[in-house]
Structure formats: C-alpha cells, structure tokens
Amino acid sequence: MTDIAEIPVDEQERPLPPPPRPMRSALTDGPILRTLLSLAWPNVVALSAGTCVVIAETSYIGRLGVEALAAMALVFPTVILTMTMSGGAMGGAVASAIARALGAGDRERAGTLAAHALLIGITFGVVFMLGMLIFGPQVLTMLGGRGEVLTHAIAYTQVFFGGAVLPWLLNTMAGVLRGTGNMKLPSLLMLNSAVMQVVLGGTLGLGLGPVPQFGMRGVAAGSLIAYSMNICVMGWYLFSGRARVIPKLRGLRIQWAMFFDILKVGAIACFSPLQSVLTISIFTHLLAKFGTAILAGYGIGARLEFLLTSIAFSFGIASVPMIGMAVGAGRIARARRIAWIAGASAFVAVGAPACLVALFPDLWVNIFTDSATVRATSHQYLSTVAPFYAFIGLASTMYFSSQGAAKVIGPVLAQTARLTYIATCGWWLSTHDATAQNFFWLAASSMVVLGLLSCSSVVLTRWGPRATKPAVRPALSVVD
C-alpha cells in the first residue's frame, strides 16, 4: 500500500470535485399545473395551425383534380408517419435525454447529447429518403394507387422524400429546445411553417402570376422550403448560445453511450406511431365492406379525433422536460405527480369537447357534408365513440410522460395490445355478420383498453435508476 508521504502535497490537499448541482427552475421546482399549462399552450396553437394546413392543402389540391386529391390521401399515411416518428417519437426521446442531463446539472453532457441527436436525425432522414425513393412506388401501389392517382402520388413522394432529411433535422432541433423547456420558439416556428406551407405550396402547386404550375411536385417543394427556412432560424438560435444547450460539434468524438441514451427511448417509441397507423388501416379496411357512406362517416369522426389528439400531444410534450429534469435530479415522486396531472388535464381537455360533439354532432358534421346518409352515419359514429376520445388523450400523455422518464416500452406495448384487440375482435365480428354499429363499439372499447393499459404501465414501471450501494472509498494508509 502506498505511503501517504509518497503522494505529492498538492494532490494530498486537492479537494474532490463537487458533483454537478441539479438545475433549479420553474420546471423542477414550480407549481406543476401552472408550469404545465404555460408549456402546453404554445403547442396547442402550433398544432392547431398544423391541422389548418391539412385542411388548406385539401382545398387547393382539390383544384388540381380528383386524381390529385386521391393521390394526397394515398401519400398521407407515409408523410404523417415520417412527421410523427421524427417529431413525437424520436423528438420526444431527444427532449427526454437533454432534460435528464440538465436535471442532473450536467450541461456538458446535454451539449454532447444534442450533437449526437443531430447525427441521429440526419441518419434517419437519409434512411427514409432512400427507402421511399427506392421502394415508394411499390408501397403506393400496395396502398391501392393506380393510373393517374399513382402518377401524382409518385411525383409528390419523389420531391418530399427526396428532402426527408429536412423534417427529421427540424424536429430533432425542436426536440433539443423542448428538452431545455423552451416550447415557444419551436411552436412559433411550427406556426410560421404552417403559414409558409400554405402560401408556398399553393403558389408552386397551382401557379400564381409568373410562377408556373408544378402540380403535386410544387406542393411538396413548398413544404421543404418552409422546413429549410425554419431550420436556419432554429440552427442560428441553437449555435448562437441563446439556448441553454449548445450542440458540441467542434472536436466531437462519437460516444455510443450518447446514442444509446437517446435510442433506448426513441427506437422503441417509433413503434407507437407505426402501430397507430396500422391500427387505423386495419379498422378502415374492416369498415370498407359497409360502403362509401359508412366509410365517409367514419372519416369525419376520425378527423375530430385527429384534431383533439393534438391537444393531448401538447400536454404530453410539455410534460417531457418537466419529468426528464425531475428524474435527472432524482425526484421521482415529483416526476410521477407531473405524469398524473398531465394525464388528468389531457383527459378533461380532450373529453369535454368530444362529449359536446357527441351530444350535438352537427357542430362538427356540418363543416364537411350535406349528404343525409353520411350525416346519419357520422351522427351514429360520434355519439358512440366520441365520449371515449378522452382515453386516447390519457394514453397519449402517458406515452410522452414515459418518454420523459426513459421508460417508454409499457405504453408502446399498450398500443400493441390495442392493435391486437382491433385485429382479433374485428376479424371475429366480420365473420359473424356484425353491423357497423358493432364496429363503432369496437373502436370505442379499444380506446378504453389503450388508456387503461397505458396508465397501468406507468404504475407498474420503476422510474429512475436502480438503487445501488454507495461506493466505499479506501482510506489512505500511513504504512505500506
């Protein structure tokens, strides 16, 4: 054993470096509900603008013809999958990792994580780009594309997915900022992007003044130009030092542990939107045999679900930095309180308007159709299913809360259970001469299943690191 006399005096007297001090802010110490609402409202505004983009695009693409409108419906699942994976799944994972590092007081790690997150975003963007450019026509054909509809869909896909790196990079940067608790700038840029997409997409798609009409390629190009401009703004903000975290790109050394910290959440979380799209596709296929009116009525109800789910998303994404910082600081009890308050808030915020529409369905149905048959089906669907939209809101917040805690596998498995439930019960109903109303009740009950299982997963999953015995430091001996 080393004699203490052999150790240099400066090393004997040098104090041990203090551990990082946990970050103190409104996110870690403020009132939970008030802080949650202050983070959620910018997202509500931005996501509502995103919904308006979908409506506006449907309007001006319809001027290109019925084939173009059908083509947009054909490419919509792949586009929405790209946006939900990059924004909700991987973007939420990035926000979680950044928040946990800041909660532990480790800004150096947060900056390194941000740099690795950008590399992940670029890589996934390239994968989506190559995948859709190579296999896109086959995918669109499998989805039912034929003739002119398929031609328009391929034209849109070639442009949009040719720049797939852009939405992935934009949503990754937004995830970094949200991890610091900054919801306003990403939401402001989402709002700006929505306006620009409508203006640029409409101008390039339809042609305006000296600008020629590029059709579906122009609509896709308008989206990519909007993304590019917002990437420039967000990149300037991040690298100028105005954010709490600066991505450390200069002299960056690849650390697989950093990739793992993000991907252990993001890679698993990506299965949730994938399963959600698959669930919708299966249910739509099951209803198709009842005819166009039933399918149209379901589509009107599904649009309301899409709109209200964005409210739940706003509460969920707001909870990620709050929970991540609490977990990083070792305050697990506070993290769980945040999850339950966010879940209850989303349950009420989604359930209240949904129940209002269930009682007075014409408030929503009149926006879309004058057909008596479709109106009757929409009334039937909304009165049955809309009161249960609240459970979708609850499940969404549990999913994001679990991202904040880096324990997302439970809510993803809950989505798997819903998919299995829809597929199994839907097959049984289709073989027993079930009515459309029976399938509507299947949709409603599946929402309850998803909500309750998502909550159960949060209750049963251990949050925070496992308890370990404190390391014992050997004392220096004065003898050999």
N, C-alpha and C positions, 0 to 999 in steps of 0.2 A: 504494500500500500504506500502511496506517495506521502512523503513527509510534507507537512504544510510549509516548512521552511523553504522547500524547493520551488514553491509556486511564487511567481513574481508578485511584488507588493501591490502593483496596480490591479492585478487580477483578483487578489485577496479582497481588496476594498471595493471592487466594482460591484454595484448593486445589480440584482437581476432585473431585466427589463419588465416593466409593468405589463400586465395583459391588456389587450385592446379594451377600451371603455365602450360599453354599449351605447348606441346612438339614442339620444333623448330628443323627442319631438312630439308633435300632436299625434302622430301615427302610433307612437309607442306608449304615450302617457295621457293623451287627451281623452275626452268623453267618446265612447265608442260610436254611438248612434250619430251624434253630430258630425264627427270626423268622417264616418262612412258616407253620410249624405253629401258632405262637401266634396268628397272624391267621386261620388256616383253621378251627380247631376251633369257635369260636363260630358260624361259618356252617354247619358240619355239623349242630350241634344245632338251629339255627333252621330250616334247610331240611328236616331230618327231621320237625320239627313241622309244616311245611307239607304234607308228604306225609301225615301223620296227619290233617290237616284234610280232604284229598281222600277218605280212607277213611271218616272220620266223616260227612262230608256225604253220601257214597253211602249210608251206613247209614240216616240219619234221613230223607233224601229218599225212600228206598225205602218208607217208611211212608206217604208221600203217594200211593203208587200206582205202577204200572208206567209210566204215561204221564209222570209227573213225573221218574222215573229216566231214561227215554229222553230227556226234554227237557234234563236236565242234561248228558247225553252230547252232545246236539246243540249246546249253547252252549259246551261246554268248549273247543273249538279257538279261538273268538274271545276267551274270557276268558284262556286261557293265552297267547295271542298278545299281548294287552294287558299282561300281567304280565311276560313275557319281554322285550318291547320296552322297557317303562319301567324295568325293573329291571336286566336283563342288558346290553341294547344301549345305550340312552341313559344309564342309570345308570352303566354302566361307563365311558362316554365322559366323563361329568361327573367321576367319580373320577379318570380319567386327566388331564384338564385341570387339576384342582385339585392333584394330586400333582406334575405337571411344574412348575407355578408355585412350589409350596413347595420342590421340589428345587432350584430356581434361587434360592431365598431371597427371592422376591417375594410377600410376604403381601398387599400391596395389590392385586396382580393377582388373587390367589386369591380375595379377598373380592369383587372385581368379577365374576369368573367365576361365583361362587356365586349372585350376584344374577341374572345372565343365565341361569344354569341353571334357576332357579325360573321365570323367564318362559317358557323353552322347555317345561318340564314342564306349566305351565298351558295353553300353546297347544296342545300335542299332546293333552292331556286333552280340551280343547274340540273338537278335530277328531274324536277317537274318539267323543265324546258325540254330536255332530251326525251323524256318519256312521252310527252304529248306530241312533240314534233314527229317522233318515230311511230308511235302507236295510236296517236289521236284519231286518224281516220277509221281504224278498226274499232276503237272504243265508241265513236259516234255512230258507226253502223250497227254495233251491238245494241245501242240505246234506241235504235229504230230510225236512224237517219236514212233517207232515200232521195234520189233525184236532186232537184234544186235546193231542197232543205239541207241536204248533206253538203252540197257545194258551199252554201252560205255559212254553214257551221264550221267547215274546214277553214274557210277564209278567216273567220274570226279567231279560231284556235291558233292558226299559224302566227298571227300577229301577237295576240295576247300572251300565249305561252312562249313565243319567241323572246319575250321580255319578262318571263316568270321570275327572274332574279329580283326585279324591282319591287313587287308586292312583298316578297319574302324579306328583302332588306328593309323596306319601310316598316313592316310590322315588327321586325326584330329591334330596330331602333326605338319604336314606340314601347316595346317591352322593357327596354333598358330604362327609359324615362319613367314608366309606370312603376318600376321597381324602386325608384327613388321617392315615389309618392307624387310625382308630377303627372297629374291627369289632364291638366288644362291644355298644355301645348299639343300632346297627341290628339286630343279631342278637337282642338281648334284646327289642326291640320287635316283631320278627317272631314270636318265641315268644309274646309277650303277645297279638299279633294272632291267632295261630293258636287260642289258648285262647278268646279272646273270640268269634271267628267261630263256633266250635263251639257255645258257650253261647248267644250271641245268635241265630245262625242257626237253631239247633234250637228255641229258645224262640219266636221270631217265626214260624218256618215251621210248626211243629206245634201251637203254642199250649200255654201252661202256666199253670195257675191262672187268674188274672183276665185274662191276655193271650190275646186271640183268635187263631185260626189264620189266618195270612196266606198260607200256601202258599209258592209259589216267590218271590213278592214279598218275603215275610218273610225267606227265606234270603238273598236279595240285599241286603236292608236291613241284616241282621246284619253282613255283610262291610263295608259302607260305614260303619256306626257304629264298627266296630273300627278302620278306617283313620283316621277323623276323630279319634278319641281319641289315636292314636299320632302323628298329625300335630301335635297340640297339644303333646305331650311333646317331640317332636323339634324343633319350632319354638322352644319355650322354651329348649331346650339350645343351639341354634344362635345365637339372638339375645341370649342372656344373657351371651355372652362365654366360656362354658365350653369351647367348641370352639376349635381352632386357627385357624379361619376364621369370620369374621362376615360374612354377606351384606350388601353395602353398598347398601341400598335407598334410604336418605335421600339426596336430591340425585343419584340415579342418572341418568347420561347414557348413552343407548343407544350401545353401541360394536359395530359389526358385526364387528370383528375378534374380539371375545369370543364372539359367536355362532358364528363360523366355527371357532374353536379347538375348540369342543365338537361342532358338527355335522359337521365334516370326519371325525370318528370315528363319532359316533352315528348320523348319517343312513345311512352305509354299513353300520354294524353292524346296523341294523334289518333289513336284508335277510337276515341269517343265520337268526333265528327264523322269518321268513316262509317262507324256503326249507325250513327244517326241518319246519314244519307241512305244507307242500305235499308234501314227500317222503313223510311218513307217510301222508298222504291218498292219494297215488298207490299206495303199496305196499298199503295196506288195500284199495283198490279192486281191485287185481290178485289179492289173496287171496280176495276175497269170492266168486268163482265156485266155490271149492272147498267152500263150505258153512259152516254155523254153527260146527261143531266146530273146523275149521281156524282160523277167524277168532277164536274164543274162546281157542284155544291160543296163537295169536299175541299176543292181548291180554294174557294172563297174562305172557308173556315181555316184552312192551313195558313193563308196569308195573315189572318189575325194572330194565329199562334206565332208566326214568324216575327210580327211586329212586337207582340208582348214579350217574347223571349229576349228581345234586345234590351228590355228594361231589366230583366233578371241578369243578363250579361253585364249590365252597368254596375249593379250591386256586387256581382261576383268578382269582376276585375278590380273593383275598388277594394275588395277585401284582401286581395293577394299581397300587396305591400304591407298592409297592417298586420296580417297573420305572419308573413315572412319575417318581418322585423321582430315581432314578438317571439317567434320560435328561435330566431338567431340570438336573441337576448336571453333565452331560456325561460321565458314567461309563458309557459304552455297553457295555464289556466286562462290567461287573457286571450290567447290565440283562439281557444275554443269558444269563449264568450263572443268574440268577434264573428266566428262562423255561424253561431246560432242566431245572433242579432241580424246578420246579413241574410240568413235564410228566412227568418220571420218577415223581414222587410220586403224581400222579393215575393214571398208568398202572398202578402197583402197587396203589394203594388201590381202584381200580375192578376191575382184573383179578383180584385174589386172591379176593374173594368171588364174583365171576362164575364163575370156574373151579370153585370149590367147589360152586356150584349146578349147573353143567354136569355134574359128577360125581354129585351127589346131588340131582336136581331135585325130589324130593318135599319137601325142606326148604322150598321156595317154593310148589310147586303145591298142596300140601295145605291151604294157607291159603285157597284160592279155590274149589276144586271137588272133588266126589266122583264126577263123571261119568268113567267109564272111557275113553270116546272122547276127551274133552277132555284128560284126563290124558295119554293116549298122545301126542296132538299136542303138548302142552306139553313133554313129555319130549324129543320129536324136535326141536322148535324150540330149546330151551335147550341141548341137547347140541351142536347145530350152531353156534348164533350166540353164546351167552353168552361163550365164551372170547375173542371178539373185541370185547366191550364195552370192553376196555381202550383200544382205539384211539379210541373215542368220548371217553373221558376225556382222552386225549392231545390230540385235536383241540380239545376244549373249553378246555383250558388254553392252547393256542397262540392261540386266538381272544382270550382275555382278556389274555394277555401282549402281543399285538399292539395291543390297545386301550391298554394302558399306554404303549406306545411311539408311539401315534398313527399306526400303520401297519397298519390292520385290513383293507385290501382283499384281501390274499392269502388269509387264512382264509375270507373271505366267498366268494371265487372257488372255493376248495376245496369249500365247501358247494354252490356252483353245479354243480361237476363231479360231485359225488355225486348231485344231483338229476337231472342229465342221464344219468348212468350207470344209475340206477334206472329212469328212464322208458324209455330206449332198450333196455336189456337185458331189462327187464320186458315190453316190447312184443314183443321177439323170442321170448322164452320162451312168451308167451301164444299166439303163432302157430305154435308147434312142439310142442304137446301136452306141455308140461313138467309135472312133478309139483310138489306143494307143497314137497317137499324141495329141488328146484331153486331155488325162490323163496327158501327159507331160506338157501341158499348165496349167493344174490344179495345178501340183506341183510347176511350176514357179510362178503362181499368188499367191499361198499360202505363198510363201516366202516373197513376197511384202507385203501381208497382215500382216504377223508376224512382219516384220521390221518396218512398219509404225505404227502399234498399239503399239509396244514396245516403240518407240520414243514418241508417244503421251502420254503414261502412265508416262514417265519421265517429260514431260512438265506439265502435269496436276496434278501431285502428289506433295504435300508440303513436302519438305525435312527439317530436323531439328526439334527441339522441338517446340511446340506451344508457342507463346508469352504469358507470364504471367505477372501480375502486380508484381512489386518488393515488397517483404515483408517489412513492416514498423516495425522497432524495437522500442518497447516502451522505452521512456526515464525514467531514474531513478528519482524518486521524493525525495525531501528532507523532505517531510511531509507524515504522514500516510494517 
